[in-house]
Amino acid sequence: MTGTFSCAKKGTGYFFPRQCALGTESEAQVRQDSEIRWRRRILSELIHIKETVMKKILVVDDEKDVLDLVRRILIRGRFEVITALDGKEGLAKVYSEAPDLMILDINMPVMDGWEVCRKIREDPLYKHLPIIMLTVRRTKKDQLKGLDLGGDEYITKPFYPTELIARVKTVLQRASSKV
């Protein structure tokens, strides 16, 4: 038998034509291959959509210039950003905004970052919230304390914007793989 045929998954919006000489490959095999390619394309698009959904990040710092700098860096990194000027306001925004990640300074009025981190880790609903400590405290003792209290990362000021974005993405990726 001579000639060609083509197949496609109808009604999906995806068309994978394939011309085959009749007799060399069965129409069922061509349709199966077309279905596999269609499923791979859908999966690829779903992964892309998941990666482009903006994650909400809460930044808590009492220094307005640092808060604004971090906010601008994260917006350029395609994150949604909410801010708070002290630990008490930050803790309130954890409950009202449900962020995907918190960037937390340690030295703040009203409630310091140590206490905020401690309270979040004691709360059964929010104990898994990823927290990055971003602070001027550079000693190993402070770094270990931040990690012991439940911080996921510890970054000292000054910092590189690319490092901040990379660590945010890594922590978010780690957190999503735990779910």
Secondary structure, DSSP 8 states (H G I E B T S, - for coil): ---EE----TTSS------EETTTS-HHHHHHHHHHHHHHHHHHHHHHHHHHS--EEEEE-S-HHHHHHHHHHHHHTT-EEEEESSHHHHHHHHHHH--SEEEE-SS-SSS-HHHHHHHHHH-TTTTT--EEEEES---HHHHHHHHHTT-SEEEESS--HHHHHHHHHHHHHHHHHH-
